[in-house]
Amino acid sequence: MLEVDILRSYHHSERVGIPETRWQPPATTSSGHDRVKNHALSDLVHPNHVAQVGSQVLVTRFADRCIQNLRSWRKVVPETPGHPHDGQLHDGVFWITCTNGLVVGYRLSPRGEVVGDEALRHDVFATTGRSGWCRGLWIDSDLWVVGLTELRRQPGHTWCDRPYGETETSLLFLSPRDGRLKAHLPLARFGHHPKVFTILGLPGTVRGAE
């Protein structure tokens, strides 16, 4: 089973001495209020997305900007060009978003595994003139859908050199050939500060939005 394999990989990493950040349980005070309730825990890993690519189980790790294979416990992409989200395999390329507006694709090896060889990098902010916390991705051969979420304060993590006051919550429909903006769907009217976390392409729905 998948979870058994991952646990075996983790224990193997301990035996061979692969360094790994360990989460420690919160300290509890005599008053019964612990650091979880006081929001004082450090966010050391922040896994965002899990995807299976061949024999690999890949997780995007936001805080330290990498992509890790949970089966071997090794970082197949040691450093992404921004804080990563998502993870979609399409046409032999593994795609992620970064919160700074980059959509990045990594080629697969002959064995069908992600090895960190970058195939394409596209700057959504520069091409469209729109910006936000870039998160949420759906890709097929002739359409990309990328999500943006409005920022109402300067993020604690490095974002980009754009003013956060000009961000928006929306979906961008892009041409994969040149990144041209084909359609724009504002989402601000859907509740108080709505947020885009992921995008699922159900039969007929994404194509209809184009």
Phi and psi in degrees as a GROMACS rama.xvg file:
@    title "Ramachandran Plot"
@    xaxis  label "Phi"
@    yaxis  label "Psi"
@TYPE xy
-60.1673  -45.9884  LEU-2
-66.0875  -31.3819  GLU-3
-67.5348  -43.62  VAL-4
-60.0358  -41.6066  ASP-5
-65.0339  -41.521  ILE-6
-64.4456  -39.3325  LEU-7
-62.6821  -41.5319  ARG-8
-62.1111  -40.2819  SER-9
-63.5004  -45.7039  TYR-10
-67.3012  -33.4076  HIS-11
-63.0405  -41.0698  HIS-12
-62.4426  -32.1928  SER-13
-67.0687  -41.026  GLU-14
-68.2606  -39.6412  ARG-15
-87.7111  -1.84888  VAL-16
82.9692  28.3202  GLY-17
-72.4653  121.281  ILE-18
-66.7836  139.022  PRO-19
-152.631  137.297  GLU-20
-67.9125  132.463  THR-21
-108.385  134.868  ARG-22
-80.6986  134.89  TRP-23
-109.694  139.118  GLN-24
-63.1813  149.13  PRO-25
-67.4349  144.716  PRO-26
-76.6629  137.997  ALA-27
-104.925  131.165  THR-28
-86.0038  169.722  THR-29
-65.6539  -22.327  SER-30
-80.4516  -6.2907  SER-31
88.8799  -3.37841  GLY-32
-96.0479  118.105  HIS-33
-99.8269  177.003  ASP-34
-70.4599  -19.4572  ARG-35
-65.3417  -45.9111  VAL-36
-66.8795  -27.3941  LYS-37
-91.885  4.60427  ASN-38
57.6847  40.6708  HIS-39
-108.037  6.73264  ALA-40
-77.1699  142.108  LEU-41
-79.0673  140.198  SER-42
-93.6068  88.9024  ASP-43
-85.5657  -27.6504  LEU-44
-119.452  -55.4144  VAL-45
55.575  65.7007  HIS-46
-67.3744  136.81  PRO-47
-110.472  -39.6836  ASN-48
-149.462  141.877  HIS-49
-121.455  132.468  VAL-50
-141.621  145.158  ALA-51
-100.4  125.614  GLN-52
-126.365  104.54  VAL-53
59.8884  -124.894  GLY-54
-86.9381  -4.7202  SER-55
-88.7118  145.282  GLN-56
-117.266  106.345  VAL-57
-103.499  137.29  LEU-58
-125.571  133.704  VAL-59
-85.548  126.982  THR-60
-107.487  110.524  ARG-61
-65.6022  -52.3778  PHE-62
-63.6677  -41.7281  ALA-63
-105.851  13.7259  ASP-64
53.0442  67.2641  ARG-65
-153.746  171.05  CYS-66
-122.178  125.814  ILE-67
-118.556  141.066  GLN-68
-91.7042  114.894  ASN-69
-72.3072  -17.6298  LEU-70
-74.73  -38.9316  ARG-71
-102.534  -13.8394  SER-72
68.1137  20.2043  TRP-73
-107.871  151.716  ARG-74
-85.3938  109.738  LYS-75
-77.85  -26.383  VAL-76
-123.432  97.892  VAL-77
-65.4582  -27.2921  PRO-78
-148.31  112.886  GLU-79
-85.7308  157.594  THR-80
-79.6483  17.7625  PRO-81
179.152  178.618  GLY-82
-73.6861  117.848  HIS-83
-85.864  149.225  PRO-84
-136.161  172.266  HIS-85
63.2855  -171.89  ASP-86
161.863  94.4731  GLY-87
-128.522  131.511  GLN-88
-93.1999  126.269  LEU-89
-149.2  124.925  HIS-90
53.0459  46.1182  ASP-91
77.5691  12.8874  GLY-92
-131.122  137.815  VAL-93
-100.171  119.469  PHE-94
-107.023  140.375  TRP-95
-133.019  163.408  ILE-96
-106.927  156.997  THR-97
-122.146  146.768  CYS-98
-63.3206  -17.3493  THR-99
-86.0788  12.8365  ASN-100
95.134  6.27656  GLY-101
-92.1733  134.904  LEU-102
-108.12  121.872  VAL-103
-124.845  134.636  VAL-104
-114.561  137.962  GLY-105
-117.04  130.74  TYR-106
-69.2093  158.211  ARG-107
-96.8625  150.16  LEU-108
-74.6674  170.146  SER-109
-57.154  -21.8406  PRO-110
-85.4585  0.968845  ARG-111
79.2127  30.7099  GLY-112
-120.972  148.854  GLU-113
-74.4587  127.957  VAL-114
-124.954  3.94997  VAL-115
94.3824  8.22267  GLY-116
-84.4897  109.583  ASP-117
-74.0191  126.878  GLU-118
-94.5701  -37.694  ALA-119
-158.178  144.196  LEU-120
-133.749  126.27  ARG-121
-126.877  129.854  HIS-122
-93.4919  100.951  ASP-123
-65.2903  -40.5138  VAL-124
-62.1753  -44.501  PHE-125
-66.8085  -36.7417  ALA-126
-76.4127  -40.2971  THR-127
-97.2814  -21.0242  THR-128
77.4919  5.16042  GLY-129
-112.119  152.378  ARG-130
-147.979  166.027  SER-131
169.512  -174.366  GLY-132
-74.3155  105.194  TRP-133
-80.0629  113.731  CYS-134
-162.498  130.995  ARG-135
109.422  122.578  GLY-136
-149.845  135.419  LEU-137
-139.539  133.507  TRP-138
-134.204  136.463  ILE-139
-137.632  -166.991  ASP-140
-65.8351  -29.8196  SER-141
-128.912  16.7288  ASP-142
-156.392  133.528  LEU-143
-111.7  139.563  TRP-144
-120.485  122.422  VAL-145
-123.199  136.122  VAL-146
-97.4978  143.539  GLY-147
-125.501  145.841  LEU-148
-127.375  134.2  THR-149
-63.0169  139.796  GLU-150
-101.913  131.71  LEU-151
-110.005  3.8265  ARG-152
-158.351  165.673  ARG-153
-68.1201  125.733  GLN-154
-62.8189  150.163  PRO-155
-68.2784  -31.5719  GLY-156
-92.1674  154.643  HIS-157
-57.4491  130.545  THR-158
-111.717  -86.3185  TRP-159
-160.476  -174.36  CYS-160
-93.1678  18.596  ASP-161
-94.8118  152.726  ARG-162
-70.6333  129.085  PRO-163
-68.6338  -18.4946  TYR-164
-70.1756  -9.82367  GLY-165
-105.718  15.5356  GLU-166
-85.5881  170.103  THR-167
-149.535  163.6  GLU-168
-107.164  117.432  THR-169
-165.555  171.435  SER-170
-113.219  134.184  LEU-171
-109.696  128.683  LEU-172
-105.639  115.165  PHE-173
-120.839  152.091  LEU-174
-80.6555  125.385  SER-175
-69.7819  -14.5961  PRO-176
-74.6683  -42.7786  ARG-177
-135.552  3.66647  ASP-178
75.3797  8.9909  GLY-179
-62.7605  139.468  ARG-180
-76.217  115.404  LEU-181
-94.0356  -31.6588  LYS-182
-159.458  158.356  ALA-183
-139.09  126.774  HIS-184
-119.959  100.911  LEU-185
-68.4259  142.63  PRO-186
-121.924  5.6395  LEU-187
-61.7276  -26.4019  ALA-188
-76.9313  -8.18298  ARG-189
-90.8547  73.1431  PHE-190
92.0006  -178.942  GLY-191
-83.8817  114.932  HIS-192
47.8599  63.9076  HIS-193
-65.8411  154.177  PRO-194
-131.771  142.663  LYS-195
-98.3794  124.644  VAL-196
-110.878  -41.1907  PHE-197
-153.121  163.315  THR-198
-130.015  127.072  ILE-199
-112.824  128.62  LEU-200
-92.4273  99.3461  GLY-201
-89.7734  152.323  LEU-202
-53.9845  120.895  PRO-203
88.3353  -18.7867  GLY-204
-80.5665  -49.6542  THR-205
-67.711  -40.7343  VAL-206
-62.2743  -37.5398  ARG-207
-65.8301  -32.5079  GLY-208
-69.5794  -26.0643  ALA-209
